[in-house]
Amino acid sequence: HPHEVRNIHIALEAANIAFKTGNEFAIETRNIDKDALTFGISDTTLVIQNNLSLSKIGFFKNEPKILITMPENISVDNLYIKLSAGNLRGSSSTIQANTATIIVGAGNLEFEKIISQNTEIKCGLGNVAIKGSFLKNTKAEVGLGNISLGIQGEETDFSHKASVGLGEISIGKTKIAGIKENSAEAN
């Protein structure tokens, strides 16, 4: 039942992950042992995570693939996504969250529509591209990677704090690039 899920916790590594819209939460996997993943609803939290490090299993003949089905236009208290490596592509469905935390190590993450009150995005070597509305506080940190936030609505509707290593952060029309630690705040 979609209304029972108040939190989404996804922590995955070294896989190609895609979301699609459906009637209920479901997961399909290819080239991954079922025992390697936890998928289920614990209390009010949907949990999808690796039980053992996929990178320690060795090189893959076939790349692990995960397809996550989610109801359309879901609203949660907390959205947590951690992607160590690999690719994650969100569906066109909207995810509304009070708090969204997105952490990307060396992967690529793309979401069409996230509406979040409080957003924290950390990106190491990877790329993060998210379109949506980031309503109150947005904190973005990047090392060597790139973060791109496409803003729907007025850019004056939110405040953001950005920290850049060697990478680049673009929030709407604002671009922040760094070779050293740069910090920019706007309200």
N, C-alpha and C positions, 0 to 999 in steps of 0.2 A: 504494500500500500504506500503510494508516494507521500501521503500526508504524514506518515510516521517518521520519515527521514528528516531530521533537523540539522544534521551535520554530514558533510562528505569528507572522508579522509582517504586520499589516494597517495601512495608512496611506492613508486615503481622505478626500475632501472633497466636499461639495455633492452628496450622493446619498442616496437611500433605500436602506438596506442591511438585508437580512433573512437570517437563518440558518435552515436546515432540516436535519433529520437524514436521512442517506442512507448508502449503502454505502461511498462513497469521497468524496474531496475533489473538488468541481466548482464551477464558477461559471457563472451565466447573467446576461446583462446586457440592459437595454432602454434605448434612447435614449442609448447611449454607443458611440462609435467604438471598435472592438476595439483599435486602436492606442493609445488613451488609457489603457489599463490593462495592468499586468503581472500575470499570474497563473501560478504554477508552483511547483514544488518545487526549490529550489536547495540542494544538499547535503542537509541534514535540515530545512531551513526552508521552510515554506509561505509564499509571499510574494504578497500582493495589495496593489497600490498604484497610484496615479495616476502616469503618465509625464509628463503635462503638467497644469497647473492647470486643473481643470474650470471654475473661476470666471473664468478669463481667456478662455474660449471665448465667453462672453457669456451672455445670458439664454436660458433654455431654453423652447422651446414645450412640450416634454414633459420632465418631471422624470426625471433619470437614475435607474435602478433597478438594484440588484445583488442577486442571490440567491446566497448561498454555502451549498453543501451540505457537511456535515461528518459523519464517522462518529460514532456515539453514544458517550458516555462516553470521551472522548479524554483522554490524559494527556501533557503536554508539559513541557519544562524551562522555556521562556519563552513567555509570551503577551504580545504587544505589540499594542495597538490604539490608533491615533490617528485621531480623527474631527474634521476641521476644522469642518465644518458638515453639516447634514443629520440623518438619523435612522438609528440602528442598533438593530435588535431581534434579540437572540440567541434561539436555539431553546430548547426545553425540555431539550435534551441537556446533560449535565454536561461542563464543561471543568476538568480538574485541571491546575494549573501550580505549579511550584516558585516562579517569579516571575511576577507579573502586573503589567503597566504599562498603565494606561488613561488616555489624554489626550483630553479633549474641549474643543474651542474654543467654538463657538457651537451645537453640535448637541445632540441627545438620544440617550442610549445606555441601553439596557435589557437586562439579562441575567438569566435565570432562575436559573442555578446555576453559580457559579464556586467552585472549592475551590482556595485559594492559600495557600502558606506565607508568601511575602513579597509584599505588595501595595502598589502606589503608584498613586494616582488623582489626576489634576489636572483641574480643570474651570474654564473661564473663565466664559462667559455661559450655558452650557448646563445640562442636567440629566443626572445619572447616577443610575440606580437598579439596584442589583445585589443579588441574593439569593445567599447562599452561606456558605461557611465561610472565614474569614480567620484562618489558624492561628497565625502567629508575629508578624510585624511588618506593621502597616498604617499607611500614611502617606497622608493625604488633604488636598488643598489646593483651595480654591474661591475664586473672585473674586466675581462677581455671580450665580453659578449656584447649583445645589443638588446635593448628593450625598446619596444615601440608600442605606445598606448594611443589608440585612435579614440578620440573623445566624441561621444554623442551628447549633444547639449552644449551649453556655454562653458568655456574654459574657466570662467570666473566663479563657477559654482563649487569649486573645490580648492583645497590647498595641497601642495605636493612638496616633498623633500627628496632630492636626488643626490646620490653619491656615485661618482664615476671613477673607475680605474683607468684602463686603456681603452675601454669600450665606448659606447654611445647610448644615450637615453633620449628618446623623443617622446614628448607628451603633447599631443595635439600639434600645434605649430611651433612649440618650443623644442629646440635641440640642445643637448648638453653633451659635449664630447670632452674627453680628458686624456692627458698623458699622465698627469699627476692627480692626486685627490682633489676633485672640485666639488663644491657643494653649492646648491642653489635652492632657495626657498621662494615660493610665491604664494600669495593669498588672494 
